[in-house]
Amino acid sequence: MPLADIRARIAAAEVAAGRAPGSVQLIAVSKLQPAERVRGVLGEGQRLFGENYVQEAAHKWPAWREAYPGTEVHMIGPLQTNKARQAVELFECIHTLDRPNLAERLARMAQARGVSPAMFVQVNTGAEPQKAGIMPEMADDFIAACKMMDLPLAGVMCIPPDDEDPTPHFALLRGIGARNGLAGLSMGMSSDFEIAVAQGATHIRVGSAIFGDRAPRPAA
């Protein structure tokens, strides 16, 4: 689906939810997409992208940032602790802060560098064992600990279970953010972003609806 159509649907969802125009940021998820597709979306004026893999992002984005000023790239996939240093140097925002040892490492880097990407705490709203994210009942304490480390928290993020109505998950995330004073809500993807907008999303992550199906991930 063309980028213009996705933008139009976001705008319509904002109106339907009684929200201000432009209150939702579209993150175009470019992981594993062919270069020509990404360049096409850049050419249409999109400047906010999401990547899942540090090494892939490091390979392709430095040159595109130079060619398309104002481009931001956000980390939206699970972040391995041993990739944290590269991630903080590469991304403007990390949406997948989800465990104490990662928080501690990122905090040490922020102190040493004097600057840090913005961060979202990922919450595993479905308590799925195979999925990253802090459990909902632990989220308040984890957020408080992150604040004590002076990490620049922008909000909270979730990926609801594939086979469930996302609305309760988005509502749960909204409640966690609200009671912890975090305005950012990173939620909603290609199949459910209009529901997420209705539930207060500030950032939606749309990949296949913009770019089409992804290529297989290369073998490590």
PyMOL commands that set and color helices and strands:
alter all, ss='L'
color gray80, all
select helices_A, chain A and resi 3-16+35-43+54-67+81-90+100-113+136-148+167-179+193-198+208-211
alter helices_A, ss='H'
color red, helices_A
select strands_A, chain A and resi 25-29+48-51+72-75+93-97+118-122+153-157+184-186+203-206
alter strands_A, ss='S'
color yellow, strands_A
deselect
rebuild
show_as cartoon
